[in-house]
């Protein structure tokens, strides 16, 4: 990543891939199905604003076992991709990133945040960055970014202001973390005999971290916004 020219090219490729994956993941989140689920639980929810009027405990109950759904799906995907060895990595890593970003988008929607908003998509990417941080120091940096972004969203900062302050640096850092850490963690998948176990196991572990981070961060924002209104 730090090599002259080559590193810059790799960063641009990863940045483009992350932006594309994030857009695709958030576009695929079906907010109408989530609203229907709330109504099935006895709540009059037709839009995101209706969610913000509910008590946190009621929202938590509707969220339910969302993490378990993604753990099961991505563990199965990782096992299948890992079973074919090295070629499976080319499918598995993008699928894992896409699935994790979609999970983040679903958590956002359940707690009343609009992932069709470009600023919220930046926040979603930084949730992934936080979950991927390997050290307490890195997590502290990612948390500071999350706090700044949520503050900018609340203050209705313009897209240009938000982009200028965090976007490029943040996506570069996520690209570095995911491009190196995920690939290293999945190297056991190059051996087909053990690839299914390694692929499924790591995917389950990683998506658990992402879901836990998303759950806690969006719950916190829900509480803060509710107290400010």
Secondary structure by P-SEA (a helix, b strand, c coil): cccaaaaaaaaaaaaaaaaaaaaaaaaaccaaaaaaaaaaaccccccaaaaaaccaaaaaaaacaaaaaaaaaaaaaaaaaaaacaaaaaacaaaaaaaaaaaaaaaaaaaccccccaaaaaaaaaaaaaaacccaaaaaaaaaaaaaaaaaaaacccaaaaaaccaaaaaaaaaaaaacaaaaaacccccccaaaaaaaaaaaaaaaaaaaaaaaaaaaaaaaaaaac
